[in-house]
Amino acid sequence: MSTIFAYDVKARKKVPMKNPQPYLMKNGSWALKGTSAETGISLFRIVGKQKPVIESENDQSHKIIPTNHFKRFVHYLVFGRNYEY
């Protein structure tokens, strides 16, 4: 899981956000609300027009990303080496 950082006014630096929750603002943009890991105050970070996806650390399900074997095979035929993402 990637840690979400936000600026903490009290600590005067970016700190990791504990328990981030998505929040829809009035203008249609999405933000994250959470608490500071250092000082415990509320943090707010604007993330954009798309809803953020929060992955929990307790989630034990592993995502399986399907690979495109045909694309790798064609790349091997054309360039003569393995296809790297």
LUMDRENKE-601300 format. One record per residue: residue number from 1; chain; x, y, z of N, C-alpha, C, CB in turn. Coordinates in Angstrom, 2 decimals. Each point is the difference from the previous one (the first is absolute). Glycine has a CB too. Example, Ala and Ser with C-alpha at 12.3 -4.5 7.8 and 13.67 -1.06 7.14 Angstrom:
LUMDRENKE-601300
PT     n   chain      n.px      n.py      n.pz     ca.px     ca.py     ca.pz      c.px      c.py      c.pz     cb.px     cb.py     cb.pz
PT     1       A     13.19     -5.69      7.80     -0.89      1.19      0.00      0.90      1.20      0.00     -1.89     -1.17      1.25
PT     2       A      1.54      2.22     -1.97      0.82      1.19      0.06     -0.77      1.09      0.73      1.18     -0.63     -2.15
***
This chain:
LUMDRENKE-601300
PT     n   chain      n.px      n.py      n.pz     ca.px     ca.py     ca.pz      c.px      c.py      c.pz     cb.px     cb.py     cb.pz
PT     1       A      0.83     -1.17      0.00     -0.83      1.17      0.00      0.88      1.24      0.00     -1.83     -1.25      1.20
PT     2       A      1.47      2.23     -1.99      0.74      1.25      0.00     -0.55      0.89      1.11      0.46     -0.19     -2.49
PT     3       A      0.44      0.82      3.21     -0.39      0.89      1.08     -0.41      1.34     -0.57      1.56     -1.17      1.59
PT     4       A     -2.63      1.72     -1.10     -0.50      1.29     -0.45      0.54      1.07      0.94     -2.11     -1.04     -0.99
PT     5       A      2.75      2.05      0.40      0.56      1.10      0.77     -0.84      1.25     -0.21      2.31     -1.00     -0.17
PT     6       A     -2.41      1.82      1.20     -0.68      1.28     -0.07      0.75      0.98      0.89     -2.27     -1.10     -0.45
PT     7       A      2.11      2.39      0.17      0.71      1.01      0.77     -0.66      0.22      1.36      0.73      1.10     -2.13
PT     8       A      0.05     -1.22      3.18     -0.46      0.23      1.36      0.42      1.41      0.41      0.16     -2.49      0.57
PT     9       A     -1.14      3.36     -0.31      0.27      1.40      0.34      0.71      0.10      1.35     -2.01      0.71     -1.34
PT    10       A      1.62     -1.54      2.27      0.58      0.05      1.34      1.46     -0.46      0.00     -2.29     -0.40      0.97
PT    11       A      2.59     -0.65     -1.75      1.36     -0.53     -0.06      0.85      0.73     -1.04     -0.87     -2.22      0.73
PT    12       A      0.21      2.99     -1.63      0.66      0.76     -1.07      0.79     -0.88     -0.96      0.13      1.90      1.56
PT    13       A     -0.70     -3.07     -1.86      0.62     -0.91     -0.98     -1.04     -1.00     -0.47      2.28      0.27      1.07
PT    14       A     -1.92     -1.03     -2.12     -0.89     -1.06     -0.47      0.16     -1.21      0.90      0.14      0.84     -2.37
PT    15       A     -1.29     -1.40      2.76     -0.01     -1.16      0.88     -0.94     -1.06     -0.57      0.50      1.46      2.01
PT    16       A     -0.33     -2.72     -1.64     -0.92     -1.04     -0.46     -1.40      0.21      0.60      1.93     -1.61     -0.22
PT    17       A     -2.94      1.32     -0.60     -1.39      0.15      0.41     -0.52     -1.33      0.54     -0.36      1.83     -1.72
PT    18       A     -0.20     -1.79      2.93     -0.60     -1.19      0.59     -1.48     -0.03     -0.36      1.67     -0.01      1.90
PT    19       A     -2.18     -1.15     -2.23     -1.42     -0.23     -0.28     -0.56      0.98     -1.04     -0.24     -0.87      2.33
PT    20       A      0.82      0.90     -3.55     -0.53      0.91     -1.03     -1.36     -0.46     -0.50      2.34      0.58     -0.67
PT    21       A     -3.27      0.36      0.52     -1.34     -0.28     -0.50     -0.28      0.91     -1.19     -0.79     -0.71      2.31
PT    22       A      0.23      0.17     -3.42     -0.34      0.86     -1.13     -1.15      0.95      0.35      0.77     -1.79     -1.56
PT    23       A     -0.72      3.00      1.00     -0.99      1.02      0.29     -0.29      0.75     -1.30      0.79      0.23      2.41
PT    24       A     -2.07     -0.13     -2.78     -0.43      0.70     -1.20     -0.34      1.45      0.35     -0.87     -2.16     -1.02
PT    25       A      1.58      3.10      0.39     -0.24      1.41      0.27     -1.16      0.51     -0.85      2.43      0.33      0.59
PT    26       A     -2.92      0.88     -0.29     -1.14      0.57     -0.71      0.27      0.21     -1.49     -0.66      1.09      2.12
PT    27       A      1.91     -0.79     -2.48      0.32      0.26     -1.40      0.22     -1.27     -0.82      1.02      2.14      0.74
PT    28       A     -1.16     -3.31     -0.12      0.14     -1.26     -0.72      1.38     -0.61      0.10     -1.72      0.80     -1.52
PT    29       A      2.67     -0.13      2.14      1.35     -0.55      0.18      0.02     -0.90      1.23      1.02      2.05     -1.08
PT    30       A     -0.06     -2.98      1.07      0.16     -0.92      1.12      1.16      0.43      0.87     -0.95     -1.86     -1.37
PT    31       A      0.83      1.55      2.64      1.05      0.30      0.97      0.11     -1.17      0.97     -0.40      2.51     -0.22
PT    32       A      1.45     -2.50      1.02      0.19     -1.00      1.05      0.02      0.71      1.34      1.29     -1.52     -1.56
PT    33       A     -2.05      0.98      2.50      0.00      0.50      1.37      0.61     -1.06      0.88     -2.06      1.43     -0.40
PT    34       A      2.88     -0.99      1.33      0.62     -0.94      0.92      0.60      0.75      1.18      0.47     -1.58     -1.88
PT    35       A      0.34      0.87      2.67      0.66      0.61      1.14      1.50     -0.13     -0.15     -1.98     -0.50      1.46
PT    36       A      2.69      1.42     -0.83      1.45      0.02     -0.06      0.57     -1.12      0.86     -0.02      2.48     -0.43
PT    37       A      1.07     -3.13     -0.06      0.64     -1.05      0.77      0.87      0.58      1.11     -0.02     -1.47     -2.02
PT    38       A      0.44      2.73      1.87      0.87      0.61      1.01     -0.75      0.81      1.05      1.76      0.08     -1.73
PT    39       A     -2.65      0.82      1.28     -0.66      0.91      0.95     -1.45     -0.36      0.29      1.51      1.75     -0.82
PT    40       A     -2.14     -2.54     -0.03     -1.38     -0.42      0.24     -1.05      0.99     -0.48      0.86     -1.22      1.93
PT    41       A     -0.47      2.29     -2.61     -0.99      0.96     -0.50     -0.58     -0.51     -1.32      1.22      1.91      1.13
PT    42       A     -2.31     -1.31     -1.57     -0.65     -0.39     -1.25      0.82      0.45     -1.19     -2.24      0.14      1.11
PT    43       A      2.34     -1.01     -2.12      0.70      0.32     -1.24     -1.00     -0.08     -1.15      2.19     -0.89      0.91
PT    44       A     -1.94      1.67     -1.94     -0.88      0.06     -1.16      0.89      0.13     -1.23     -1.91      1.05      1.33
PT    45       A      1.74     -1.94     -2.29      0.81      0.06     -1.22     -0.90     -0.14     -1.21      2.00     -0.97      1.21
PT    46       A     -1.93      1.94     -2.13     -0.79     -0.05     -1.23      0.73     -0.89     -0.99     -0.96      2.32      0.40
PT    47       A      0.23     -3.28     -1.01      0.64     -0.96     -0.89     -0.45      0.12     -1.45      0.19     -1.50      1.92
PT    48       A     -1.32      2.13     -2.22     -0.39      0.20     -1.40     -1.43     -0.41     -0.29      2.35     -0.35     -0.60
PT    49       A     -2.63      0.20     -0.70     -1.37     -0.28     -0.45     -0.39     -1.47      0.11      0.23      1.91     -1.54
PT    50       A      0.76     -2.81      1.61     -0.31     -1.44      0.11      0.00     -0.42      1.46      1.01     -0.42     -2.27
PT    51       A     -1.93     -0.50      2.60     -0.09     -0.48      1.38      1.26     -0.78      0.36     -2.53     -0.09     -0.18
PT    52       A      3.15      0.41      1.32      1.21     -0.72      0.39     -0.33     -1.40      0.50      1.08      2.17      0.59
PT    53       A     -0.18     -3.10     -0.85     -0.15     -1.38      0.46      0.95     -0.19      1.17     -0.67     -0.84     -2.32
PT    54       A      0.13      0.50      3.46      0.79     -0.20      1.20      0.15     -1.50      0.22     -0.80      2.19      1.02
PT    55       A      2.05     -2.66     -0.97      0.26     -1.41      0.27      0.37     -0.12      1.47      0.76     -0.45     -2.39
PT    56       A     -1.43     -0.44      3.10      0.29     -0.17      1.42      1.16     -0.97      0.18     -2.41      0.47      0.58
PT    57       A      3.15     -0.28      0.51      1.12     -0.89      0.29     -0.48     -1.37      0.44      1.37      1.97      0.64
PT    58       A     -2.59     -2.06     -0.11     -0.53     -1.27      0.49     -0.57     -0.85     -1.11     -0.50      1.10      2.14
PT    59       A      0.39     -0.56     -3.35     -0.56     -0.73     -1.12      1.00     -1.06     -0.45     -1.36      2.03     -0.72
PT    60       A      1.01     -3.29      0.89      0.90     -1.10     -0.34     -0.21     -0.53     -1.41      0.03     -0.59      2.40
PT    61       A     -1.03      1.10     -3.10     -0.24     -0.48     -1.36      1.05      0.60     -0.92     -2.49     -0.23      0.44
PT    62       A      3.06     -0.62     -1.26      1.04      0.43     -0.93     -0.63      0.18     -1.37      1.79     -1.21      1.31
PT    63       A     -1.46      2.32     -1.93     -0.54      0.26     -1.31      0.83     -0.74     -1.04     -0.86      2.26      0.75
PT    64       A      0.18     -2.95     -1.63      0.67     -0.72     -1.08     -0.17      0.84     -1.26     -0.42     -2.28      1.06
PT    65       A      1.55      2.71     -1.61     -0.03      0.81     -1.20      0.25     -0.92     -1.19      0.81      2.07      1.25
PT    66       A     -1.78     -2.19     -2.14      0.20     -0.89     -1.14      1.07      0.56     -0.92     -2.39     -0.76      0.16
PT    67       A      3.23     -0.11     -0.66      1.04      0.43     -0.93     -0.42     -0.32     -1.41      1.77     -0.36      1.74
PT    68       A     -1.33      1.14     -2.65     -0.33     -0.19     -1.40      1.15     -0.77     -0.65     -1.39      2.14     -0.07
PT    69       A      1.26     -3.47      0.04      1.06     -0.85     -0.51      0.23      0.22     -1.50     -0.54     -1.68      1.77
PT    70       A     -0.52      1.97     -2.48      0.15      0.21     -1.45      0.86      1.23     -0.27     -2.24     -1.08     -0.40
PT    71       A      2.02      2.14      1.16      0.78      1.22     -0.16      1.48     -0.26      0.28     -2.01      1.37      0.64
PT    72       A      2.29     -2.15      0.40      1.39     -0.36      0.30      0.60     -0.85     -1.11     -0.52      0.11      2.44
PT    73       A     -0.28     -1.04     -2.97      0.49     -0.88     -1.05      0.34      0.79     -1.27     -1.38     -1.86      0.96
PT    74       A      0.51      2.78     -1.35      0.25      0.81     -1.18      1.23      0.88      0.21     -2.46     -0.01     -0.55
PT    75       A      2.61      0.58      1.73      1.16      0.83      0.29      1.28     -0.84     -0.09     -1.40      1.47      1.49
PT    76       A      1.34     -2.70     -1.01      1.16     -0.89     -0.07      0.35     -0.31     -1.46     -0.62     -1.00      2.22
PT    77       A     -0.39      0.78     -3.05      0.25     -0.29     -1.41      0.60      1.20     -0.72     -1.89     -1.63      0.03
PT    78       A      1.40      2.82      0.26      0.46      1.19     -0.70      1.37      0.45      0.49     -2.38      0.69     -0.31
PT    79       A      2.56     -0.61      1.62      1.23      0.57      0.56      1.00     -1.04      0.48     -1.34      1.94      0.65
PT    80       A      0.92     -3.19     -0.51      0.92     -1.06      0.38      0.38      0.01      1.46      0.82      0.08     -2.28
PT    81       A     -1.56      0.59      3.12      0.28     -0.03      1.43     -1.34      0.05      0.77      2.27      1.15     -0.36
PT    82       A     -2.19     -1.38      1.65     -1.21     -0.04      0.81     -0.63      1.38      0.11      0.93     -1.94      1.28
PT    83       A     -2.24      1.95     -1.20     -0.76      1.24      0.13      0.00      0.45      1.44     -1.45     -0.63     -1.94
PT    84       A      1.86      1.88      2.20      0.01      0.55      1.35     -1.03      1.10      0.08      2.43     -0.56      0.29
PT    85       A     -3.16      0.59      0.82     -1.01      1.06      0.18      0.66      1.28      0.38     -1.68     -1.67      0.68
***
